[in-house]
Amino acid sequence: MTYTFSNKIASLAPSAIREILKATSQPGIIPFAAGNPAPEAFPIEAVREISRRLLLERPVDCLQYGVTEGYAPLRARVKDDLRARLGLGKPFDELIITSGAQQAVDLATKILCNEGDVVIAESPSFIGSLNTFRSYGVRLRGVPMQADGMDVDRLEAILKSERQVRFLYTIPNFQNPAGVTMSLEKRRRVYELARQYGTLILEDNPYGDLIYEGEALPCIKSFDDDGIVIYAGSFSKILSPGLRVGYTLAPSELIAKMTVGKQASDVHTTIFSQLIVDEWMRHYDIPAHLQYLRALYKAKRDRMCGGLAETPLQFQIPAGGLFLWCALPDEIEMLAFARAAVARKVAVVPGSAFLVEPAETVNAVRLNFSTPTDDQLSEGVAILRDMFAEKY
Amino acid sequence: MTYTFSNKIASLAPSAIREILKATSQPGIIPFAAGNPAPEAFPIEAVREISRRLLLERPVDCLQYGVTEGYAPLRARVKDDLRARLGLGKPFDELIITSGAQQAVDLATKILCNEGDVVIAESPSFIGSLNTFRSYGVRLRGVPMQADGMDVDRLEAILKSERQVRFLYTIPNFQNPAGVTMSLEKRRRVYELARQYGTLILEDNPYGDLIYEGEALPCIKSFDDDGIVIYAGSFSKILSPGLRVGYTLAPSELIAKMTVGKQASDVHTTIFSQLIVDEWMRHYDIPAHLQYLRALYKAKRDRMCGGLAETPLQFQIPAGGLFLWCALPDEIEMLAFARAAVARKVAVVPGSAFLVEPAETVNAVRLNFSTPTDDQLSEGVAILRDMFAEKY
């Protein structure tokens, strides 16, 4: 039988990049292309003890159906935490638990976008979110990244010229893949522009807690007197991605629609996961765990950046997060470089994977420093250095 | 700010029925409106021991990212099990793990349907699936249910007259809400009609293992020489709904597209849940557990059916599953009856919640017998009996 697929899914065709990414999961490959937490990042003892106690004291709660909005005590706890630590949340805001922050992006798009509507994103941006937008048949417009965040003049030009903009997607902290942090001035400007042009902002903040130097800047959501910011967060990078627990803080009218959308997607997020996260927040020293993670990843970042300092790769040292964005010299072509690296057992992601509009080009690769072991970091960096030394 | 929502989500507006359902979650209500497993249905000791061992021996595997298709050993195990027990699966078939069977319905619709396409469903049918279809802006056509399954002549008439039919959705075993099992003859006829008219079948089988008398009939998927059946199953009703683990067996070309769609929805299903299910299948006596569940639910069914026998409610005793579909006598109006029952602390679902097309009408209620305790079953049935005795 010949199958006919929806327009939405047909637009998510496999690409040359996907082929390279496939090769990166081969055994023996040094994983600079991934984005996984380090194995030693997981609070294993805590999860063991929490799971033991939950299944002893409240087993049926762990296994029974939950409500779509999420486990009520966890929702309240995350709301309190966002208010106390980040100054987020107005009386009009509400919070929903999602199956990872990916689902927050999915549900926001589902409730807001018809096919042909426009979503604006930083370019480059997180490929997972871009593909979610594409899966709803929206038209993507890209705003080039600069060293202090997106080009806000270009943003304004797009807002002026496009009539069907439904929201602006941004990762202000330690952006994936660019590693860039948006300046405070630009955060305020982006908020003002969104307000002025009547568009919403989807602020995705998976890496905010992984800050290695400097002061954390206020989230765009903290300016949100007007109810125009949808804030997505996640426990994937600080506790566990495998548990699939994220959340979204947004005006209650939006959360109500996201709840209807989530009911139709997966009914609710794994309740056992939600209970584990809730107990972890209640009984464990999260600030100490975050300090530990920051030291762990900062050391990995420094090992990678130090090793690459003498190569022709150009990069800005990211102040947080998990990724290093490396511009290649003109004479080295990105896809050829990525293929050659994979052939030498180092997986990197070609930068074009993260571009927003079809006409854009880039000559860069994304490297991840959280997944490789220290030995893999040293070895992988040495291999890349050798490639350049051999006048690759 | 005034928010504008997508057409898809705007069509999922709250209804009178949703109000009644809200009332049913009040404390002290006898839950004949739910669909939860009984608390005593969960293999708690097994999950305790499995979780303890997994977090001891393979903690990082429980917490790290997984692949979108699902945990490979679990996929292989479920495939083997479906082949061995139900004769399902051809060489062209593949299997994906989903976040509950609800996500299987979501992904099938996502990859197959554009807005305005037609999906055919039994009427009445499972409200969760119907809302998923609606969330993609498809046009629903309903095929009336009969005592031995859908009216296949009506199905053929619809297939003849509609050009944009993307698939037929059916729950052949102990259908929710009608409690009906499709006859073998109709299963073959439905398959033949789908083949003849070039449409796919989405066969949803969450209750197949919960059979209380008679012989299990072959799944429609077992006839699938042509690669036209998408088969969705779930561990929600036999192990735990809170873990959110379902699966879909379908031609690999469809599974590949569902994988792309799932990547954009929630990346992957909770990996800890998948590992728990895998260990449960590997090391525990599932047939014995199913025997236990059948005895448990059969007794609850009999308690409900016995108690309602002397009322004017008309129902067919379901040979399996969790639901009883009760037609009301003409002089009793469904919504008024449901409201009066809620007022007396018995929650029931008005049958109209499950209708497929706007013009359809019905005078029935759905009752669930798995969620209430035995005492609640006796008490709730007595309250309904009293309502009739009082010439309600």
Contacts between the chains, C-beta under 8 A, distances in Angstrom:
chain1	res1	chain2	res2	distance
A	1	B	226	5.8
A	1	B	227	4.8
A	1	B	228	5.9
A	1	B	251	7.4
A	3	B	200	7.9
A	3	B	251	7.5
A	3	B	253	5.7
A	3	B	254	6.3
A	4	B	112	7.7
A	5	B	111	5.5
A	5	B	112	6.6
A	5	B	257	5.7
A	6	B	110	6.8
A	6	B	111	5.9
A	6	B	112	5.9
A	6	B	113	5.5
A	6	B	114	5.1
A	6	B	117	8.0
A	7	B	114	5.6
A	8	B	110	6.9
A	8	B	114	7.6
A	9	B	110	6.3
A	9	B	111	4.5
A	9	B	257	5.3
A	9	B	260	6.3
A	9	B	261	5.8
A	12	B	260	5.0
A	12	B	261	7.9
A	12	B	264	7.2
A	35	B	65	8.0
A	36	B	64	6.0
A	36	B	65	5.2
A	37	B	64	7.1
A	39	B	60	4.7
A	39	B	64	7.2
A	42	B	59	6.7
A	42	B	60	6.2
A	42	B	63	4.7
A	42	B	64	7.6
A	44	B	55	7.2
A	44	B	59	4.3
A	44	B	60	7.5
A	44	B	63	7.5
A	47	B	55	6.3
A	47	B	59	7.0
A	47	B	62	7.6
A	47	B	63	6.7
A	48	B	52	8.0
A	48	B	55	4.6
A	48	B	56	7.2
A	48	B	59	7.1
A	51	B	51	5.2
A	51	B	52	7.7
A	51	B	55	5.9
A	52	B	51	7.8
A	52	B	52	6.5
A	55	B	44	7.2
A	55	B	47	6.3
A	55	B	48	4.6
A	55	B	51	5.9
A	56	B	48	7.2
A	59	B	42	6.7
A	59	B	44	4.3
A	59	B	47	7.0
A	59	B	48	7.1
A	60	B	39	4.7
A	60	B	42	6.2
A	60	B	44	7.5
A	62	B	47	7.6
A	62	B	240	7.9
A	62	B	242	6.2
A	63	B	42	4.7
A	63	B	44	7.5
A	63	B	47	6.7
A	63	B	239	7.9
A	63	B	240	3.7
A	63	B	241	7.6
A	63	B	242	4.6
A	63	B	243	6.7
A	64	B	36	6.0
A	64	B	37	7.1
A	64	B	39	7.2
A	64	B	42	7.6
A	64	B	240	7.5
A	64	B	241	6.8
A	64	B	242	5.3
A	65	B	36	5.2
A	65	B	241	4.6
A	65	B	242	6.2
A	66	B	242	6.1
A	99	B	99	6.3
A	99	B	266	4.2
A	99	B	270	7.7
A	100	B	266	5.8
A	100	B	267	5.7
A	102	B	264	7.6
A	102	B	265	7.2
A	102	B	266	5.7
A	102	B	267	4.9
A	103	B	265	6.6
A	103	B	266	4.8
A	106	B	264	6.5
A	106	B	265	5.2
A	106	B	266	7.2
A	110	B	6	6.7
A	110	B	8	6.9
A	110	B	9	6.3
A	110	B	135	7.1
A	111	B	5	5.5
A	111	B	6	5.9
A	111	B	9	4.5
A	112	B	4	7.7
A	112	B	5	6.6
A	112	B	6	5.9
A	113	B	6	5.5
A	114	B	6	5.2
A	114	B	7	5.6
A	114	B	8	7.6
A	115	B	115	7.0
A	117	B	6	8.0
A	128	B	263	7.2
A	128	B	264	7.3
A	128	B	267	7.0
A	131	B	260	7.9
A	131	B	263	6.8
A	131	B	264	4.9
A	132	B	264	4.3
A	132	B	265	7.7
A	134	B	264	7.8
A	135	B	110	7.2
A	135	B	260	8.0
A	135	B	261	6.5
A	135	B	264	4.3
A	198	B	1	8.0
A	200	B	3	7.9
A	226	B	1	5.9
A	227	B	1	4.9
A	228	B	1	5.9
A	239	B	63	7.9
A	240	B	62	7.9
A	240	B	63	3.8
A	240	B	64	7.5
A	241	B	63	7.6
A	241	B	64	6.8
A	241	B	65	4.6
A	241	B	267	7.8
A	242	B	62	6.2
A	242	B	63	4.6
A	242	B	64	5.3
A	242	B	65	6.3
A	242	B	66	6.1
A	242	B	270	6.8
A	242	B	271	3.8
A	242	B	272	5.9
A	243	B	63	6.7
A	243	B	270	6.1
A	243	B	271	7.9
A	243	B	272	6.2
A	244	B	266	6.5
A	244	B	267	7.4
A	244	B	268	7.4
A	244	B	269	7.4
A	244	B	270	4.8
A	251	B	1	7.5
A	251	B	3	7.5
A	253	B	3	5.7
A	254	B	3	6.3
A	257	B	5	5.7
A	257	B	9	5.4
A	260	B	9	6.4
A	260	B	12	5.0
A	260	B	131	7.9
A	260	B	135	8.0
A	261	B	9	5.8
A	261	B	12	7.9
A	261	B	135	6.5
A	263	B	128	7.2
A	263	B	131	6.8
A	264	B	12	7.2
A	264	B	102	7.6
A	264	B	106	6.5
A	264	B	128	7.3
A	264	B	131	4.9
A	264	B	132	4.3
A	264	B	134	7.8
A	264	B	135	4.4
A	265	B	102	7.2
A	265	B	103	6.5
A	265	B	106	5.2
A	265	B	132	7.7
A	265	B	265	6.5
A	265	B	266	7.8
A	266	B	99	4.2
A	266	B	100	5.8
A	266	B	102	5.7
A	266	B	103	4.8
A	266	B	106	7.2
A	266	B	244	6.4
A	266	B	265	7.8
A	266	B	266	6.7
A	267	B	100	5.7
A	267	B	102	4.9
A	267	B	128	7.0
A	267	B	241	7.8
A	267	B	244	7.4
A	268	B	244	7.4
A	269	B	244	7.4
A	270	B	99	7.7
A	270	B	242	6.8
A	270	B	243	6.1
A	270	B	244	4.7
A	270	B	270	4.2
A	270	B	272	7.9
A	270	B	273	5.5
A	271	B	242	3.8
A	271	B	243	7.9
A	272	B	242	5.9
A	272	B	243	6.2
A	272	B	270	7.8
A	272	B	272	7.2
A	272	B	273	6.9
A	273	B	270	5.5
A	273	B	272	6.9
A	273	B	273	7.6
